[in-house]
Amino acid sequence: MLLLAAGLSGPDDLLYYADGTVLVGEHTNGHLAKVGGAAGLVRLPQAFPEPEGMAEIAGTTYVADQFNARVVALTDTGTRTVLQLQPVASGENLDGISVDLNGTGLVVPDSPHGTVLFVNTSGSVTGKVGGFSRPAGVWPDPYAGGYLVADEGSGALYEIKGNSAQRLAAGLAGVDDVVRDARNHVLVTLPAPGTIYDVTARNTMVAGLRNPQGLAFDGAQNLLVTESDSGRLDLIVTSFAVSVPSKTVLLKPGQGVCYGILRAPGNTDSLRVFQTVGAVPLDDPQLDAQGEVVPQPCTLPVCTVSLAIQGPTGIEFASFTYRD
C-alpha cells in the first residue's frame, strides 16, 4: 500500500482521470483536491458543503453535493446545478454517483429515499429503480451489463439489471462503495471495521484502514481508496506502480535519474516506457526493480519530468521535479 496524499480533510469519494491524477472530495471542509502530476496536490477553486460521488462525461466533471441534495457540474471556476433532489432534515442526502454504462449519463443514488436514478446531462430523470434502504455507492458493471449498488442501510449488495434489482450479498454492515476488478471479483469498503472486503472470495482483502470510503482503480488497475479518519489517499498495488523522487532533484548536466518499479507479489508483467516528457528514457524496466531517464537541460528554476509506463493492465503515471 502506497500513500498518495495525506492531510486531506475527511476524504470521501474519488475520481481517477485518464492523465493519472485523482480528484478527491474533502467531505469535512467542502474542497475538491486534485492529487498527482507535477503539482502534487492542488485544491480546485470550487467549494461546497460535503462533496460526495464524482463522474466525468465528455470532459465535464459532475459532483454530488450531499448537503444541498444536488448534482453539480464543475465549470472553470464555479458550479452549475444539473439535478436538484428533495433534501431531508438530517442532511444525509445523495451519495456516490457514477457514470452510466454508455458513458453519456449519470447514475444517482437518491439515498434517503431508497432509489437509484438514471439522469441525462441535462438533468432529466430517464429511469428509476427503488426498493433500497439507503443506496450509497454505484458502480457501472460492464462485465455483467448492469450496475452494482452498495446499500448502506441494509448492509447488502445489489445488482441492477433492466428495471429491477437483485440482491447479491448480505451481512455487509455499513457497506459504502463497490467496484468489480479485472479478475471479476466484487470489492466493497466496510468503514466500521476498516476493511476492503472481497465479496466474491468471501475474505478481507485489506485491513487496518481508518474509515475507508471511496474506491476506484487507477490506470493500471491498482486500487485507490480514501481513509476518511486519517486524511489519506492510498494506492493498493495489485499490478505495478512507479515511484520517483518526492523532492526536487539537483542534477549535473546529462545526469540520469532512476525510478522504481513496485510490483504486486507474483507480478512478472513486461513493462515499457510509453511516454516521457522532459527526459530521454535509457531502457524499459522489464523485470528490473528500476528504470532510468536522462532529463533535458533545465533553464528554469525548476523543471519537470513526466513518465508513463505501460503494462498489460494499463498505464501508470509519475512526475518529478529537478534543476541543474
C-alpha positions in Angstrom: 0.0 0.0 0.0 1.4 3.4 -1.1 0.5 6.8 0.4 -0.5 9.1 -2.4 -1.7 12.1 -0.3 -2.0 13.0 3.4 -3.5 15.9 5.3 -6.8 15.7 3.4 -10.0 16.8 5.3 -12.3 13.9 5.6 -11.6 12.5 2.1 -14.6 10.6 0.8 -15.3 9.6 -2.9 -12.8 10.0 -5.7 -12.5 10.1 -9.4 -9.5 8.9 -11.5 -8.7 10.9 -14.6 -7.0 9.5 -17.7 -3.9 11.7 -17.1 -3.1 9.8 -13.9 -4.5 12.5 -11.5 -7.1 11.8 -8.9 -9.9 14.1 -7.7 -10.9 13.6 -4.1 -13.9 15.2 -2.3 -13.0 16.6 1.1 -16.2 16.0 2.9 -15.3 17.9 6.1 -14.2 21.2 4.6 -16.0 21.1 1.2 -13.0 21.3 -1.0 -12.0 19.2 -4.1 -8.4 18.1 -4.0 -6.6 17.1 -7.2 -3.7 14.7 -6.4 -0.9 13.7 -8.8 1.1 15.2 -11.6 3.9 17.7 -11.1 1.9 19.9 -8.7 1.4 17.1 -6.2 -1.8 18.3 -4.6 -4.0 21.3 -5.7 -7.3 22.3 -4.3 -9.8 23.5 -7.0 -11.5 26.9 -6.7 -14.9 25.3 -6.4 -16.1 24.6 -2.9 -19.4 23.5 -1.4 -20.5 21.5 1.7 -19.9 17.8 1.7 -18.8 16.7 -1.8 -19.5 13.1 -2.4 -19.6 10.9 -5.5 -18.0 12.0 -8.8 -18.2 11.2 -12.5 -16.8 12.5 -15.8 -18.7 12.7 -19.0 -17.2 14.3 -22.2 -14.6 16.3 -20.3 -17.1 17.6 -17.7 -16.8 16.6 -14.0 -20.0 16.0 -12.1 -20.0 16.0 -8.3 -22.7 15.1 -5.7 -23.3 17.9 -3.3 -24.7 15.9 -0.4 -25.6 18.8 1.9 -27.7 20.5 -0.7 -29.1 17.3 -2.2 -28.0 18.2 -5.8 -25.6 17.2 -8.5 -23.4 19.9 -9.9 -21.2 20.2 -13.0 -17.9 21.9 -12.5 -17.3 25.0 -14.6 -14.0 26.9 -15.0 -14.2 28.5 -11.6 -17.7 27.5 -10.2 -20.5 25.1 -10.5 -23.7 24.6 -12.4 -26.7 22.7 -10.8 -27.7 19.8 -13.0 -30.1 17.9 -10.7 -31.9 19.1 -7.6 -33.4 16.4 -5.3 -35.6 16.7 -2.2 -33.3 17.1 0.8 -34.0 15.5 4.2 -33.6 17.2 7.6 -30.6 15.1 8.6 -28.6 16.4 5.7 -27.6 12.8 4.6 -28.8 13.2 1.1 -27.4 11.7 -2.2 -24.1 9.9 -2.1 -21.8 8.1 -4.6 -22.9 8.9 -8.1 -21.3 7.3 -11.2 -21.4 7.4 -15.0 -23.7 5.0 -16.8 -22.6 2.1 -18.9 -22.7 4.2 -22.1 -20.6 6.9 -20.6 -23.3 9.5 -21.6 -25.4 9.8 -18.4 -25.3 9.7 -14.6 -26.4 7.1 -12.1 -27.5 8.9 -8.9 -28.4 7.2 -5.6 -31.2 9.3 -4.1 -30.0 7.7 -0.8 -32.6 8.9 1.8 -35.5 7.9 -0.5 -34.1 4.5 -1.3 -34.0 4.9 -5.0 -31.4 4.9 -7.8 -32.0 7.4 -10.6 -30.7 7.4 -14.2 -30.2 11.0 -15.3 -29.0 12.6 -18.5 -26.6 15.5 -18.6 -29.5 18.0 -18.9 -30.8 16.9 -15.5 -33.8 14.9 -16.7 -34.6 11.6 -14.9 -34.8 8.9 -17.5 -35.2 5.9 -15.2 -35.7 4.9 -11.6 -35.2 1.7 -9.6 -36.4 1.6 -6.0 -36.6 -0.9 -3.1 -33.3 0.0 -1.4 -32.8 1.1 2.2 -30.0 3.6 1.7 -28.0 3.2 -1.6 -24.6 4.8 -1.0 -22.4 3.7 -3.9 -23.0 2.7 -7.5 -20.6 1.1 -10.0 -21.3 0.5 -13.7 -20.6 -3.1 -14.3 -19.7 -3.9 -18.0 -18.7 -7.4 -17.1 -22.4 -8.2 -16.2 -24.1 -5.5 -18.1 -25.7 -3.8 -15.1 -24.9 -1.7 -12.0 -23.6 -2.7 -8.6 -25.2 -0.9 -5.7 -23.8 -0.8 -2.2 -26.9 -0.4 0.1 -25.5 1.0 3.3 -28.9 0.9 5.1 -29.5 -2.8 4.7 -25.8 -3.9 4.7 -26.3 -5.6 1.3 -25.0 -5.6 -2.2 -27.4 -5.4 -5.1 -27.2 -5.6 -8.9 -29.5 -3.5 -11.1 -30.4 -5.1 -14.5 -33.1 -3.5 -16.5 -35.7 -2.1 -14.2 -35.2 -4.3 -11.2 -32.5 -5.0 -8.6 -31.4 -8.4 -7.3 -29.6 -8.9 -4.0 -26.1 -10.5 -4.5 -24.8 -10.5 -0.9 -25.9 -9.6 2.6 -24.2 -9.2 6.0 -22.0 -6.2 4.8 -22.8 -3.8 7.7 -22.4 -0.2 6.6 -21.2 -1.0 3.1 -20.3 2.3 1.4 -18.7 1.7 -2.0 -18.3 -1.1 -4.6 -16.2 -2.0 -7.7 -15.6 -5.1 -9.7 -12.0 -5.8 -10.7 -10.4 -7.4 -13.7 -10.5 -10.8 -12.0 -14.3 -10.5 -11.9 -14.1 -10.1 -8.1 -16.5 -7.6 -6.4 -14.8 -5.5 -3.7 -16.5 -3.2 -1.2 -15.5 -0.8 1.5 -16.7 -1.5 5.1 -16.0 1.7 7.1 -16.6 0.4 10.6 -14.1 -2.5 10.6 -11.8 -0.6 8.4 -11.6 -3.1 5.6 -11.8 -3.7 1.9 -13.8 -6.9 1.6 -13.7 -9.3 -1.4 -17.4 -10.3 -1.8 -16.6 -12.9 -4.4 -13.8 -14.7 -2.5 -15.6 -14.0 0.9 -12.5 -12.7 2.6 -10.9 -9.5 3.7 -8.5 -8.1 1.1 -7.2 -5.1 3.1 -7.5 -4.5 6.8 -6.3 -1.8 9.2 -7.8 1.2 7.3 -9.4 4.1 9.2 -12.9 4.6 7.9 -12.4 3.6 4.2 -14.8 5.4 1.9 -14.1 5.9 -1.8 -13.0 3.1 -4.0 -11.7 3.2 -7.7 -9.0 1.9 -10.0 -6.0 3.8 -11.4 -4.7 3.4 -15.0 -3.0 0.0 -14.3 -5.9 -1.4 -12.3 -4.3 -0.8 -8.9 -6.9 0.0 -6.2 -7.4 3.6 -4.9 -9.0 4.1 -1.5 -9.6 7.0 0.8 -9.2 6.8 4.5 -11.6 9.5 5.9 -10.5 9.4 9.5 -6.7 9.6 8.7 -7.0 12.1 5.8 -5.2 9.7 3.4 -5.5 8.7 -0.2 -3.9 5.2 -0.6 -2.9 3.0 -3.6 -3.2 -0.8 -3.1 -0.7 -2.2 -5.6 -2.4 -5.1 -7.4 -0.3 -4.9 -10.6 2.6 -2.5 -10.6 3.3 1.1 -9.6 6.1 3.7 -10.3 8.0 5.5 -7.7 10.0 8.7 -8.3 11.9 11.2 -6.1 9.5 13.1 -3.9 11.7 16.2 -3.7 13.3 18.4 -6.3 16.5 16.6 -7.5 19.7 18.7 -8.1 21.4 17.3 -11.2 24.6 17.7 -13.2 24.0 18.2 -17.0 23.4 14.8 -18.5 23.0 13.0 -15.2 20.3 10.3 -15.1 17.6 9.7 -12.6 16.4 6.3 -11.6 12.7 5.5 -11.0 11.4 2.5 -9.1 9.0 -0.2 -10.1 6.9 -1.7 -7.3 5.2 -4.9 -8.3 2.4 -6.9 -6.6 3.5 -10.3 -5.3 3.9 -12.6 -8.3 3.7 -9.9 -10.9 6.1 -10.5 -13.8 4.3 -8.4 -16.5 6.5 -7.0 -19.2 6.7 -3.2 -19.0 7.7 -0.5 -21.4 8.2 3.3 -21.4 5.1 4.5 -23.2 5.9 8.2 -23.0 8.3 10.6 -21.3 8.1 14.4 -21.3 11.2 16.4 -20.4 13.6 13.4 -20.5 15.0 10.6 -22.6 14.5 7.1 -21.4 17.5 4.8 -21.3 15.7 1.5 -21.3 12.5 -0.3 -20.4 12.2 -1.6 -16.9 11.2 -5.1 -17.7 11.7 -7.3 -14.6 14.2 -4.9 -13.1 13.2 -3.1 -9.9 14.0 0.3 -11.6 14.4 2.2 -14.9 16.4 5.3 -15.7 15.8 8.6 -17.6 18.1 11.4 -18.5 16.3 14.8 -18.0 16.8 17.6 -20.6 18.9 20.6 -19.6 16.9 22.8 -17.3 17.0 26.6 -17.8 14.2 27.4 -15.3 14.4 27.5 -11.5 12.6 24.1 -11.5 11.8 21.7 -14.4 9.5 18.6 -14.6 9.8 15.1 -16.0 6.6 13.1 -16.6 6.6 9.4 -17.1 4.1 6.9 -18.5 4.9 3.2 -18.0 2.7 0.7 -19.8 2.0 -2.9 -18.9 -0.8 -5.4 -19.8 -3.1 -4.0 -17.2 -2.7 -0.4 -18.4 -0.6 2.7 -17.8 1.0 4.2 -14.7 2.0 7.8 -14.5 4.6 9.6 -12.4 6.2 13.0 -12.3 9.2 14.5 -10.5 11.0 17.9 -10.5 14.7 18.7 -10.9 17.1 21.6 -11.5 20.6 21.7 -12.9 
